[in-house]
Amino acid sequence: MVFINGGTFRMGADSDRFPEERSADNVSVSSFCIDAHEVTNAEFAKFVKETGYKTVAEIPLSKEEFPDLSEEQRLAGSLVFQPPKEDAQTVAFLGWWTWTVGANWQHPFGKDSSIKNKDNYPVVHISYKDAEAYAKWIGKSIPTEAQWEYAARGGLDGATYAWGDQYSEKRANTWQGIFPFFNTKADGYKGLAPVGSFPSNGYGLYDMTGNVWEWTSDFFEVGHDRMAHQHNPITSDRHKSFDPKKPDESVLHVIKGGSYLCAPNYCSRYRPAARESESPDTGTTHIGFRLVKNSI
């Protein structure tokens, strides 16, 4: 882990394109430690070996909870990125995601895929519940959004990227080309990259943007208005609970950092201020996590 000296910063960014990033002044965090890189397949495998834990993606849906679904629809699986066919001219929005039976952290693209020889790659298909279980086992915590963003900035308060104000395809694992049709692999990778493949930020942290999205403990709401002038803020909603049968009423968590699927023409969220919302029971081929240890 890397020790991060606490401080105050401007959280978020003001842009007409991404109103959910609306900034807040004078947000401060106490000192904390954070993983230098995303949790890897090898690290998560050790947890599973010692505890026998099954991720959400490995557990079929129960007939009692989902009586209206067929037996096939209740099979265990997860969402997998599937690029369009080479001759495709158009694709429906989000049509590049496919529900894949048998996809999970050990089989990222379905039952016939594996993570053999990929110990040092970030573990994916991790739901918020899975990240919480791992955190409890190892004695750490899922970072707040404020902690995560403060660390991601690497001391460059107000900079657009984790390394400065100029985009560089050599500083993070992102998508080069026109998403989702073709990827030039100008950064050397078409998909996931091993952790630490790109330069660290000013705090010595790797892949804080790009590679995989990362969970935070905050619940999602547009902007950061309530965080202005707050110390160790967190957006929580204790009055709601997640109901997978009513996804439109679910409580969503903030994910940060973008992923290898973020391109200038789509998403472009490989920035410390960038954020998205995600259902806590959802894992995909581009969601992982890292953890913090708070000072006492």
Beta strands, then each sheet from edge to edge (+ up, - down):
strand 1: 2-4
strand 2: 7-11
strand 3: 24-29
strand 4: 32-34
strand 5: 77-81
strand 6: 97-101
strand 7: 213-219
strand 8: 253-256
strand 9: 275-278
strand 10: 287-288
strand 11: 292-294
sheet 1: 1+ 4- 11+
sheet 2: 2+ 3-
sheet 3: 5+ 6-
sheet 4: 9+ 8- 7+ 10+
end
